[in-house]
């Protein structure tokens, strides 16, 4: 698919929802830049060899370390000799997750800490680790940061969906990765070793997008977004409502993030979906704590939440 500024969209398959991910080929003064690479499926190198035929690829930019964006980076770099550029924080987390054999157990312990039953926590461990064989990131990339420019494109920090996520902006066009999506909402979850308030980060990133006022967003999933500012406003409203729903699920008795995820996302979820539901519930609970609309407790290694003491006091009065 050809887009403004001569950008080409490459759509790659995913074995999980939403079933696809977009990478973007961007022409420039010294060759082409590839933004993201899709999952490192067994045929990734072959697929990219066909996609890049006749193209002089100069560099690859990684927007964030999630497997469907970073998975085939090493394949593409080895195939073309292109340099790889990745955000400093994002690369740090990329190594922490994908080069760390202890990470799956840390995730399992994290879910246990937040109320997930042990049997289900083990299922979530295996579900989350299923993509590890399909992640071939590039060690020691060229590290970049927000405000840097790559062949005329400005890198813009967009934490929330991933702490170190970077978007690219030029001439009103925003390569938004998983920061802006439509009609689905980007997952904004709280994970071990992540920043403490990812939802607060995400809302601030959306407000920054409104200030930048791009006229077109090219997302990692779905179709081009022709009103990025309107979509940013809609996502802010979505999370305002979700925060209210999360708040209404709390009462005087402690409830874990797993407990609260059940009324918010339903009881019947597959392990992969429950994994994200608990993490997203956590991000909303922690935002409520910061807004003094909830209280956080910890006892016997388990974290739980209640309505604020002021409300509990009124209930008992």
Phi and psi in degrees as GROMACS dihedral restraints (atoms count N, CA, C in turn):
[ dihedral_restraints ]
;  ai    aj    ak    al  type     phi  dphi    fc
    3     4     5     6     1   -96.3    20    10
    4     5     6     7     1   140.7    20    10
    6     7     8     9     1  -130.9    20    10
    7     8     9    10     1   178.1    20    10
    9    10    11    12     1   -55.4    20    10
   10    11    12    13     1   155.5    20    10
   12    13    14    15     1    64.7    20    10
   13    14    15    16     1    18.3    20    10
   15    16    17    18     1    74.8    20    10
   16    17    18    19     1    13.8    20    10
   18    19    20    21     1   -68.8    20    10
   19    20    21    22     1   140.2    20    10
   21    22    23    24     1  -114.2    20    10
   22    23    24    25     1   132.1    20    10
   24    25    26    27     1   -96.2    20    10
   25    26    27    28     1   132.5    20    10
   27    28    29    30     1  -116.0    20    10
   28    29    30    31     1   119.2    20    10
   30    31    32    33     1  -101.5    20    10
   31    32    33    34     1   126.0    20    10
   33    34    35    36     1  -117.4    20    10
   34    35    36    37     1   148.3    20    10
   36    37    38    39     1   -78.0    20    10
   37    38    39    40     1   150.1    20    10
   39    40    41    42     1  -128.3    20    10
   40    41    42    43     1   141.3    20    10
   42    43    44    45     1   -81.2    20    10
   43    44    45    46     1     2.0    20    10
   45    46    47    48     1  -129.1    20    10
   46    47    48    49     1   168.9    20    10
   48    49    50    51     1   -61.8    20    10
   49    50    51    52     1   141.8    20    10
   51    52    53    54     1   -88.5    20    10
   52    53    54    55     1    13.7    20    10
   54    55    56    57     1    90.2    20    10
   55    56    57    58     1    -5.3    20    10
   57    58    59    60     1  -156.7    20    10
   58    59    60    61     1   163.0    20    10
   60    61    62    63     1  -145.7    20    10
   61    62    63    64     1   145.1    20    10
   63    64    65    66     1  -101.7    20    10
   64    65    66    67     1   136.6    20    10
   66    67    68    69     1  -111.5    20    10
   67    68    69    70     1   160.5    20    10
   69    70    71    72     1  -131.0    20    10
   70    71    72    73     1   132.3    20    10
   72    73    74    75     1  -100.4    20    10
   73    74    75    76     1   123.1    20    10
   75    76    77    78     1  -118.4    20    10
   76    77    78    79     1   119.5    20    10
   78    79    80    81     1   -73.7    20    10
   79    80    81    82     1   151.1    20    10
   81    82    83    84     1  -151.8    20    10
   82    83    84    85     1  -173.1    20    10
   84    85    86    87     1   -72.0    20    10
   85    86    87    88     1   -24.0    20    10
   87    88    89    90     1  -123.9    20    10
   88    89    90    91     1    25.9    20    10
   90    91    92    93     1   122.6    20    10
   91    92    93    94     1  -163.9    20    10
   93    94    95    96     1  -102.2    20    10
   94    95    96    97     1   148.4    20    10
   96    97    98    99     1  -112.7    20    10
   97    98    99   100     1   132.7    20    10
   99   100   101   102     1  -103.9    20    10
  100   101   102   103     1   127.2    20    10
  102   103   104   105     1  -105.1    20    10
  103   104   105   106     1   107.7    20    10
  105   106   107   108     1    71.9    20    10
  106   107   108   109     1   164.5    20    10
  108   109   110   111     1  -137.5    20    10
  109   110   111   112     1    -2.7    20    10
  111   112   113   114     1    79.0    20    10
  112   113   114   115     1  -178.4    20    10
  114   115   116   117     1   -75.4    20    10
  115   116   117   118     1   147.2    20    10
  117   118   119   120     1   -82.6    20    10
  118   119   120   121     1    61.6    20    10
  120   121   122   123     1   -65.8    20    10
  121   122   123   124     1   164.6    20    10
  123   124   125   126     1   -56.0    20    10
  124   125   126   127     1   -28.8    20    10
  126   127   128   129     1   -99.7    20    10
  127   128   129   130     1    16.2    20    10
  129   130   131   132     1   -60.3    20    10
  130   131   132   133     1   -46.1    20    10
  132   133   134   135     1   -63.1    20    10
  133   134   135   136     1   -42.9    20    10
  135   136   137   138     1   -63.8    20    10
  136   137   138   139     1   -42.9    20    10
  138   139   140   141     1   -63.3    20    10
  139   140   141   142     1   -43.3    20    10
  141   142   143   144     1   -71.6    20    10
  142   143   144   145     1   -31.5    20    10
  144   145   146   147     1   -60.2    20    10
  145   146   147   148     1   -39.5    20    10
  147   148   149   150     1   -70.9    20    10
  148   149   150   151     1   -42.8    20    10
  150   151   152   153     1   -65.3    20    10
  151   152   153   154     1   -33.0    20    10
  153   154   155   156     1   -97.2    20    10
  154   155   156   157     1     7.1    20    10
  156   157   158   159     1   -59.3    20    10
  157   158   159   160     1   126.3    20    10
  159   160   161   162     1    82.2    20    10
  160   161   162   163     1     3.6    20    10
  162   163   164   165     1  -109.7    20    10
  163   164   165   166     1   131.9    20    10
  165   166   167   168     1   -90.4    20    10
  166   167   168   169     1    99.5    20    10
  168   169   170   171     1   -88.3    20    10
  169   170   171   172     1   120.8    20    10
  171   172   173   174     1   -90.9    20    10
  172   173   174   175     1   -39.8    20    10
  174   175   176   177     1  -153.6    20    10
  175   176   177   178     1   160.8    20    10
  177   178   179   180     1  -121.0    20    10
  178   179   180   181     1   132.6    20    10
  180   181   182   183     1  -111.0    20    10
  181   182   183   184     1   127.1    20    10
  183   184   185   186     1   -97.2    20    10
  184   185   186   187     1   121.5    20    10
  186   187   188   189     1   -77.3    20    10
  187   188   189   190     1   -38.7    20    10
  189   190   191   192     1  -165.1    20    10
  190   191   192   193     1   164.0    20    10
  192   193   194   195     1   -84.5    20    10
  193   194   195   196     1     4.3    20    10
  195   196   197   198     1   -63.3    20    10
  196   197   198   199     1   147.6    20    10
  198   199   200   201     1   -58.5    20    10
  199   200   201   202     1   -33.0    20    10
  201   202   203   204     1   -78.0    20    10
  202   203   204   205     1    -0.7    20    10
  204   205   206   207     1  -115.7    20    10
  205   206   207   208     1   -34.0    20    10
  207   208   209   210     1  -105.2    20    10
  208   209   210   211     1    -7.6    20    10
  210   211   212   213     1   -57.9    20    10
  211   212   213   214     1   -36.9    20    10
  213   214   215   216     1  -109.3    20    10
  214   215   216   217     1    19.0    20    10
  216   217   218   219     1   -61.0    20    10
  217   218   219   220     1   -46.1    20    10
  219   220   221   222     1   -63.7    20    10
  220   221   222   223     1   -37.0    20    10
  222   223   224   225     1   -58.8    20    10
  223   224   225   226     1   -48.6    20    10
  225   226   227   228     1   -66.9    20    10
  226   227   228   229     1   -41.2    20    10
  228   229   230   231     1   -63.5    20    10
  229   230   231   232     1   -42.7    20    10
  231   232   233   234     1   -67.7    20    10
  232   233   234   235     1   -34.5    20    10
  234   235   236   237     1   -69.3    20    10
  235   236   237   238     1   -36.8    20    10
  237   238   239   240     1  -115.9    20    10
  238   239   240   241     1   -18.3    20    10
  240   241   242   243     1    79.7    20    10
  241   242   243   244     1     8.3    20    10
  243   244   245   246     1   -66.7    20    10
  244   245   246   247     1   144.1    20    10
  246   247   248   249     1   -75.4    20    10
  247   248   249   250     1   154.8    20    10
  249   250   251   252     1  -114.5    20    10
  250   251   252   253     1   131.8    20    10
  252   253   254   255     1  -119.5    20    10
  253   254   255   256     1   129.1    20    10
  255   256   257   258     1  -146.2    20    10
  256   257   258   259     1   145.4    20    10
  258   259   260   261     1   -62.0    20    10
  259   260   261   262     1   148.7    20    10
  261   262   263   264     1   -59.0    20    10
  262   263   264   265     1   -54.0    20    10
  264   265   266   267     1   -64.0    20    10
  265   266   267   268     1   -40.2    20    10
  267   268   269   270     1   -64.1    20    10
  268   269   270   271     1   -41.2    20    10
  270   271   272   273     1   -66.8    20    10
  271   272   273   274     1   -37.2    20    10
  273   274   275   276     1   -59.0    20    10
  274   275   276   277     1   -44.5    20    10
  276   277   278   279     1   -73.4    20    10
  277   278   279   280     1   -31.4    20    10
  279   280   281   282     1   -59.9    20    10
  280   281   282   283     1   -47.5    20    10
  282   283   284   285     1   -65.7    20    10
  283   284   285   286     1   -40.9    20    10
  285   286   287   288     1   -58.5    20    10
  286   287   288   289     1   -39.2    20    10
  288   289   290   291     1   -86.7    20    10
  289   290   291   292     1   -50.1    20    10
  291   292   293   294     1   -92.0    20    10
  292   293   294   295     1   -14.9    20    10
  294   295   296   297     1  -107.9    20    10
  295   296   297   298     1     9.5    20    10
  297   298   299   300     1  -114.6    20    10
  298   299   300   301     1   104.5    20    10
  300   301   302   303     1   -64.8    20    10
  301   302   303   304     1   -17.6    20    10
  303   304   305   306     1   -86.0    20    10
  304   305   306   307     1    -8.2    20    10
  306   307   308   309     1   -61.4    20    10
  307   308   309   310     1   -44.7    20    10
  309   310   311   312     1   -56.3    20    10
  310   311   312   313     1   -40.7    20    10
  312   313   314   315     1   -67.7    20    10
  313   314   315   316     1   -35.0    20    10
  315   316   317   318     1   -63.9    20    10
  316   317   318   319     1   -38.2    20    10
  318   319   320   321     1   -64.5    20    10
  319   320   321   322     1   -44.6    20    10
  321   322   323   324     1   -60.1    20    10
  322   323   324   325     1   -44.7    20    10
  324   325   326   327     1   -62.5    20    10
  325   326   327   328     1   -36.7    20    10
  327   328   329   330     1   -60.6    20    10
  328   329   330   331     1   -45.6    20    10
  330   331   332   333     1   -68.0    20    10
  331   332   333   334     1   -38.5    20    10
  333   334   335   336     1   -59.7    20    10
  334   335   336   337     1   -40.8    20    10
  336   337   338   339     1   -62.4    20    10
  337   338   339   340     1   -25.8    20    10
  339   340   341   342     1  -108.3    20    10
  340   341   342   343     1    25.3    20    10
  342   343   344   345     1    93.9    20    10
  343   344   345   346     1     0.1    20    10
  345   346   347   348     1   -70.9    20    10
  346   347   348   349     1   129.5    20    10
  348   349   350   351     1   -56.0    20    10
  349   350   351   352     1   146.0    20    10
  351   352   353   354     1   -56.8    20    10
  352   353   354   355     1   -43.7    20    10
  354   355   356   357     1   -60.5    20    10
  355   356   357   358     1   -43.7    20    10
  357   358   359   360     1   -69.3    20    10
  358   359   360   361     1   -36.2    20    10
  360   361   362   363     1   -60.5    20    10
  361   362   363   364     1   -38.1    20    10
  363   364   365   366     1   -66.5    20    10
  364   365   366   367     1   -38.0    20    10
  366   367   368   369     1   -64.4    20    10
  367   368   369   370     1   -41.5    20    10
  369   370   371   372     1   -64.7    20    10
  370   371   372   373     1   -35.3    20    10
  372   373   374   375     1   -58.3    20    10
  373   374   375   376     1   -51.0    20    10
  375   376   377   378     1   -68.5    20    10
  376   377   378   379     1   -35.8    20    10
  378   379   380   381     1   -63.5    20    10
  379   380   381   382     1   -46.6    20    10
  381   382   383   384     1   -67.7    20    10
  382   383   384   385     1   -29.4    20    10
  384   385   386   387     1   -88.3    20    10
  385   386   387   388     1    -3.8    20    10
  387   388   389   390     1   -64.0    20    10
  388   389   390   391     1   -23.8    20    10
  390   391   392   393     1   -92.8    20    10
  391   392   393   394     1    -3.8    20    10
  393   394   395   396     1   -55.3    20    10
  394   395   396   397     1   -41.2    20    10
  396   397   398   399     1   -66.2    20    10
  397   398   399   400     1   -14.1    20    10
  399   400   401   402     1  -106.7    20    10
  400   401   402   403     1    18.1    20    10
  402   403   404   405     1  -115.6    20    10
  403   404   405   406     1   111.2    20    10
  405   406   407   408     1  -124.2    20    10
  406   407   408   409     1    81.4    20    10
  408   409   410   411     1   -79.6    20    10
  409   410   411   412     1   167.2    20    10
  411   412   413   414     1   -96.8    20    10
  412   413   414   415     1   115.5    20    10
  414   415   416   417     1   -63.5    20    10
  415   416   417   418     1   145.7    20    10
  417   418   419   420     1    52.8    20    10
  418   419   420   421     1    56.2    20    10
  420   421   422   423     1   -72.4    20    10
  421   422   423   424     1   174.5    20    10
  423   424   425   426     1   -76.8    20    10
  424   425   426   427     1   117.0    20    10
  426   427   428   429     1   -81.7    20    10
  427   428   429   430     1   135.9    20    10
  429   430   431   432     1  -129.2    20    10
  430   431   432   433     1   171.4    20    10
  432   433   434   435     1  -147.4    20    10
  433   434   435   436     1   166.8    20    10
  435   436   437   438     1   -57.1    20    10
  436   437   438   439     1   137.4    20    10
  438   439   440   441     1    97.5    20    10
  439   440   441   442     1   -21.7    20    10
  441   442   443   444     1   -66.1    20    10
  442   443   444   445     1   158.8    20    10
  444   445   446   447     1  -120.8    20    10
  445   446   447   448     1   137.5    20    10
  447   448   449   450     1  -123.7    20    10
  448   449   450   451     1   107.8    20    10
  450   451   452   453     1    49.7    20    10
  451   452   453   454     1    44.9    20    10
  453   454   455   456     1    91.1    20    10
  454   455   456   457     1    -7.8    20    10
  456   457   458   459     1   -97.3    20    10
  457   458   459   460     1   131.5    20    10
  459   460   461   462     1   -87.3    20    10
  460   461   462   463     1   133.9    20    10
  462   463   464   465     1   -84.6    20    10
  463   464   465   466     1   129.5    20    10
  465   466   467   468     1  -122.4    20    10
  466   467   468   469     1   122.5    20    10
  468   469   470   471     1   -67.0    20    10
  469   470   471   472     1   137.0    20    10
  471   472   473   474     1  -141.1    20    10
  472   473   474   475     1    61.7    20    10
  474   475   476   477     1   -65.3    20    10
  475   476   477   478     1   153.3    20    10
  477   478   479   480     1   146.5    20    10
  478   479   480   481     1   -76.7    20    10
  480   481   482   483     1   -62.6    20    10
  481   482   483   484     1   -39.2    20    10
  483   484   485   486     1  -140.6    20    10
  484   485   486   487     1   141.1    20    10
  486   487   488   489     1   -56.2    20    10
  487   488   489   490     1   -41.4    20    10
  489   490   491   492     1  -104.2    20    10
  490   491   492   493     1    19.0    20    10
  492   493   494   495     1   -61.3    20    10
  493   494   495   496     1   136.7    20    10
  495   496   497   498     1  -120.5    20    10
  496   497   498   499     1   137.8    20    10
  498   499   500   501     1  -106.1    20    10
  499   500   501   502     1   166.3    20    10
  501   502   503   504     1  -121.0    20    10
  502   503   504   505     1   134.9    20    10
  504   505   506   507     1  -130.9    20    10
  505   506   507   508     1   132.9    20    10
  507   508   509   510     1  -161.5    20    10
  508   509   510   511     1   132.7    20    10
  510   511   512   513     1    50.8    20    10
  511   512   513   514     1    39.9    20    10
  513   514   515   516     1    80.8    20    10
  514   515   516   517     1    -0.4    20    10
  516   517   518   519     1  -102.5    20    10
  517   518   519   520     1   127.1    20    10
  519   520   521   522     1  -112.6    20    10
  520   521   522   523     1   115.6    20    10
  522   523   524   525     1   -81.7    20    10
  523   524   525   526     1    98.8    20    10
  525   526   527   528     1   -94.3    20    10
  526   527   528   529     1    -1.8    20    10
  528   529   530   531     1    49.3    20    10
  529   530   531   532     1  -125.8    20    10
  531   532   533   534     1  -105.5    20    10
  532   533   534   535     1    20.4    20    10
  534   535   536   537     1   -77.4    20    10
  535   536   537   538     1   -49.1    20    10
  537   538   539   540     1  -114.8    20    10
  538   539   540   541     1   122.5    20    10
  540   541   542   543     1  -132.1    20    10
  541   542   543   544     1   155.2    20    10
  543   544   545   546     1  -156.5    20    10
  544   545   546   547     1   128.5    20    10
  546   547   548   549     1   -90.8    20    10
  547   548   549   550     1    -7.8    20    10
  549   550   551   552     1   -77.7    20    10
  550   551   552   553     1   159.5    20    10
  552   553   554   555     1  -100.3    20    10
  553   554   555   556     1   134.3    20    10
  555   556   557   558     1   -58.8    20    10
  556   557   558   559     1   140.0    20    10
  558   559   560   561     1   -70.1    20    10
  559   560   561   562     1   130.5    20    10
  561   562   563   564     1  -125.6    20    10
  562   563   564   565     1    95.9    20    10
  564   565   566   567     1  -115.4    20    10
  565   566   567   568     1   160.1    20    10
  567   568   569   570     1  -102.3    20    10
  568   569   570   571     1   125.0    20    10
  570   571   572   573     1  -127.2    20    10
  571   572   573   574     1   163.0    20    10
  573   574   575   576     1   -60.4    20    10
  574   575   576   577     1   140.9    20    10
  576   577   578   579     1    70.8    20    10
  577   578   579   580     1     7.4    20    10
  579   580   581   582     1   -89.4    20    10
  580   581   582   583     1   171.4    20    10
  582   583   584   585     1   -61.3    20    10
  583   584   585   586     1   154.3    20    10
  585   586   587   588     1   -76.1    20    10
  586   587   588   589     1   -18.7    20    10
  588   589   590   591     1  -136.7    20    10
  589   590   591   592     1    69.2    20    10
  591   592   593   594     1   -63.0    20    10
  592   593   594   595     1   -33.8    20    10
  594   595   596   597     1   -68.3    20    10
  595   596   597   598     1   -41.1    20    10
  597   598   599   600     1   -59.1    20    10
  598   599   600   601     1   -41.2    20    10
  600   601   602   603     1   -60.3    20    10
  601   602   603   604     1   -44.6    20    10
  603   604   605   606     1   -64.3    20    10
  604   605   606   607     1   -44.4    20    10
  606   607   608   609     1   -62.5    20    10
  607   608   609   610     1   -38.7    20    10
  609   610   611   612     1   -67.6    20    10
  610   611   612   613     1   -37.7    20    10
  612   613   614   615     1   -63.4    20    10
  613   614   615   616     1   -39.4    20    10
  615   616   617   618     1   -64.7    20    10
  616   617   618   619     1   -41.7    20    10
  618   619   620   621     1   -63.8    20    10
  619   620   621   622     1   -36.0    20    10
  621   622   623   624     1   -65.4    20    10
  622   623   624   625     1   -38.9    20    10
  624   625   626   627     1   -61.0    20    10
  625   626   627   628     1   -41.7    20    10
  627   628   629   630     1   -61.7    20    10
  628   629   630   631     1   -40.5    20    10
  630   631   632   633     1   -65.3    20    10
  631   632   633   634     1   -40.0    20    10
  633   634   635   636     1   -70.3    20    10
  634   635   636   637     1   -26.7    20    10
  636   637   638   639     1    53.5    20    10
  637   638   639   640     1    54.0    20    10
  639   640   641   642     1   -65.2    20    10
  640   641   642   643     1   155.2    20    10
  642   643   644   645     1  -100.9    20    10
  643   644   645   646     1   -12.5    20    10
  645   646   647   648     1  -153.0    20    10
  646   647   648   649     1   134.7    20    10
  648   649   650   651     1  -117.5    20    10
  649   650   651   652     1   134.5    20    10
  651   652   653   654     1  -109.8    20    10
  652   653   654   655     1   104.9    20    10
  654   655   656   657     1   -90.6    20    10
  655   656   657   658     1   170.3    20    10
  657   658   659   660     1   -74.6    20    10
  658   659   660   661     1   -18.2    20    10
  660   661   662   663     1  -144.6    20    10
  661   662   663   664     1   144.7    20    10
  663   664   665   666     1    85.9    20    10
  664   665   666   667     1  -172.7    20    10
  666   667   668   669     1   -90.0    20    10
  667   668   669   670     1   163.2    20    10
  669   670   671   672     1   -53.4    20    10
  670   671   672   673     1   142.4    20    10
  672   673   674   675     1  -101.5    20    10
  673   674   675   676     1   110.7    20    10
  675   676   677   678     1   -82.8    20    10
  676   677   678   679     1   -12.4    20    10
  678   679   680   681     1  -131.8    20    10
  679   680   681   682     1    74.1    20    10
  681   682   683   684     1   -60.4    20    10
  682   683   684   685     1   -36.3    20    10
  684   685   686   687     1   -65.7    20    10
  685   686   687   688     1   -44.6    20    10
  687   688   689   690     1   -62.2    20    10
  688   689   690   691     1   -38.0    20    10
  690   691   692   693     1   -67.3    20    10
  691   692   693   694     1   -38.6    20    10
  693   694   695   696     1   -62.3    20    10
  694   695   696   697     1   -42.9    20    10
  696   697   698   699     1   -60.7    20    10
  697   698   699   700     1   -41.7    20    10
  699   700   701   702     1   -64.6    20    10
  700   701   702   703     1   -38.0    20    10
  702   703   704   705     1   -69.4    20    10
  703   704   705   706     1   -36.1    20    10
  705   706   707   708     1   -61.9    20    10
  706   707   708   709     1   -43.4    20    10
  708   709   710   711     1   -66.2    20    10
  709   710   711   712     1   -39.9    20    10
  711   712   713   714     1   -55.2    20    10
  712   713   714   715     1   -45.5    20    10
  714   715   716   717     1   -77.0    20    10
  715   716   717   718     1   -25.4    20    10
  717   718   719   720     1   -61.9    20    10
  718   719   720   721     1   -44.7    20    10
  720   721   722   723     1   -67.8    20    10
  721   722   723   724     1   -39.7    20    10
  723   724   725   726     1   -67.4    20    10
  724   725   726   727     1   -35.7    20    10
  726   727   728   729     1   -62.4    20    10
  727   728   729   730     1   -41.4    20    10
  729   730   731   732     1   -64.4    20    10
  730   731   732   733     1   -40.2    20    10
  732   733   734   735     1   -64.3    20    10
  733   734   735   736     1   -41.2    20    10
  735   736   737   738     1   -64.6    20    10
  736   737   738   739     1   -43.3    20    10
  738   739   740   741     1   -60.5    20    10
  739   740   741   742     1   -40.3    20    10
  741   742   743   744     1   -70.5    20    10
  742   743   744   745     1   -17.5    20    10
  744   745   746   747     1   -82.2    20    10
  745   746   747   748     1    -6.4    20    10
  747   748   749   750     1   -95.8    20    10
  748   749   750   751     1   154.6    20    10
  750   751   752   753     1  -148.8    20    10
  751   752   753   754     1  -161.1    20    10
  753   754   755   756     1   -72.7    20    10
  754   755   756   757     1   -24.0    20    10
  756   757   758   759     1   -90.0    20    10
  757   758   759   760     1   137.6    20    10
  759   760   761   762     1   -59.4    20    10
  760   761   762   763     1   137.0    20    10
  762   763   764   765     1  -131.5    20    10
  763   764   765   766     1   136.0    20    10
  765   766   767   768     1   -79.7    20    10
  766   767   768   769     1   168.6    20    10
  768   769   770   771     1   -60.3    20    10
  769   770   771   772     1   -36.4    20    10
  771   772   773   774     1   -62.4    20    10
  772   773   774   775     1   -45.7    20    10
  774   775   776   777     1   -56.5    20    10
  775   776   777   778     1   -46.7    20    10
  777   778   779   780     1   -70.5    20    10
  778   779   780   781     1   -29.5    20    10
  780   781   782   783     1   -65.1    20    10
  781   782   783   784     1   -23.4    20    10
  783   784   785   786     1   -66.9    20    10
  784   785   786   787     1   -52.5    20    10
  786   787   788   789     1   -69.0    20    10
  787   788   789   790     1   -27.5    20    10
  789   790   791   792     1   -75.3    20    10
  790   791   792   793     1   -40.3    20    10
  792   793   794   795     1  -117.0    20    10
  793   794   795   796     1    -4.0    20    10
  795   796   797   798     1    94.2    20    10
  796   797   798   799     1   158.3    20    10
  798   799   800   801     1   -82.5    20    10
  799   800   801   802     1   -24.9    20    10
  801   802   803   804     1  -103.4    20    10
  802   803   804   805     1    82.0    20    10
  804   805   806   807     1  -123.1    20    10
  805   806   807   808     1   144.0    20    10
  807   808   809   810     1   -69.0    20    10
  808   809   810   811     1   157.3    20    10
  810   811   812   813     1   -52.1    20    10
  811   812   813   814     1   -41.1    20    10
  813   814   815   816     1   -62.6    20    10
  814   815   816   817     1   -41.3    20    10
  816   817   818   819     1   -71.2    20    10
  817   818   819   820     1   -37.9    20    10
  819   820   821   822     1   -64.6    20    10
  820   821   822   823     1   -35.9    20    10
  822   823   824   825     1   -56.2    20    10
  823   824   825   826     1   -48.4    20    10
  825   826   827   828     1   -73.1    20    10
  826   827   828   829     1   -32.1    20    10
  828   829   830   831     1   -63.5    20    10
  829   830   831   832     1   -43.2    20    10
  831   832   833   834     1   -66.7    20    10
  832   833   834   835     1   -44.0    20    10
  834   835   836   837     1   -63.7    20    10
  835   836   837   838     1   -39.7    20    10
  837   838   839   840     1   -71.4    20    10
  838   839   840   841     1   -38.3    20    10
  840   841   842   843     1   -59.3    20    10
  841   842   843   844     1   -41.9    20    10
  843   844   845   846     1   -59.4    20    10
  844   845   846   847     1   -42.8    20    10
  846   847   848   849     1   -64.1    20    10
  847   848   849   850     1   -34.5    20    10
  849   850   851   852     1   -74.8    20    10
  850   851   852   853     1   -38.7    20    10
  852   853   854   855     1   -62.7    20    10
  853   854   855   856     1   -43.4    20    10
  855   856   857   858     1   -67.2    20    10
  856   857   858   859     1   -33.5    20    10
  858   859   860   861     1   -65.9    20    10
  859   860   861   862     1   -39.2    20    10
  861   862   863   864     1   -62.8    20    10
  862   863   864   865     1   -39.1    20    10
  864   865   866   867     1   -60.6    20    10
  865   866   867   868     1   -44.1    20    10
  867   868   869   870     1   -67.8    20    10
  868   869   870   871     1   -25.7    20    10
  870   871   872   873     1   -90.9    20    10
  871   872   873   874     1     6.5    20    10
  873   874   875   876     1    59.8    20    10
  874   875   876   877     1    34.6    20    10
  876   877   878   879     1  -107.7    20    10
  877   878   879   880     1     0.8    20    10
  879   880   881   882     1  -155.8    20    10
  880   881   882   883     1   161.8    20    10
  882   883   884   885     1  -123.9    20    10
  883   884   885   886     1   143.1    20    10
  885   886   887   888     1  -103.2    20    10
  886   887   888   889     1   139.8    20    10
  888   889   890   891     1  -134.1    20    10
  889   890   891   892     1   155.6    20    10
  891   892   893   894     1  -142.1    20    10
  892   893   894   895     1   128.4    20    10
  894   895   896   897     1  -147.5    20    10
  895   896   897   898     1   131.4    20    10
  897   898   899   900     1    55.6    20    10
  898   899   900   901     1    36.9    20    10
  900   901   902   903     1    78.2    20    10
  901   902   903   904     1     8.5    20    10
  903   904   905   906     1  -117.1    20    10
  904   905   906   907     1   132.0    20    10
  906   907   908   909     1   -94.8    20    10
  907   908   909   910     1   136.2    20    10
  909   910   911   912     1  -141.6    20    10
  910   911   912   913     1   171.6    20    10
  912   913   914   915     1  -137.2    20    10
  913   914   915   916     1   149.2    20    10
  915   916   917   918     1  -136.4    20    10
  916   917   918   919     1   169.3    20    10
  918   919   920   921     1   -64.5    20    10
  919   920   921   922     1   161.2    20    10
  921   922   923   924     1   -63.6    20    10
  922   923   924   925     1   156.3    20    10
  924   925   926   927     1   -56.8    20    10
  925   926   927   928     1   -35.5    20    10
  927   928   929   930     1   -60.9    20    10
  928   929   930   931     1   -39.4    20    10
  930   931   932   933     1   -72.6    20    10
  931   932   933   934     1   -41.1    20    10
  933   934   935   936     1   -61.3    20    10
  934   935   936   937     1   -37.7    20    10
  936   937   938   939     1   -63.9    20    10
  937   938   939   940     1   -39.9    20    10
  939   940   941   942     1   -67.2    20    10
  940   941   942   943     1   -34.5    20    10
  942   943   944   945     1   -64.1    20    10
  943   944   945   946     1   -38.5    20    10
  945   946   947   948     1   -86.5    20    10
  946   947   948   949     1   -10.4    20    10
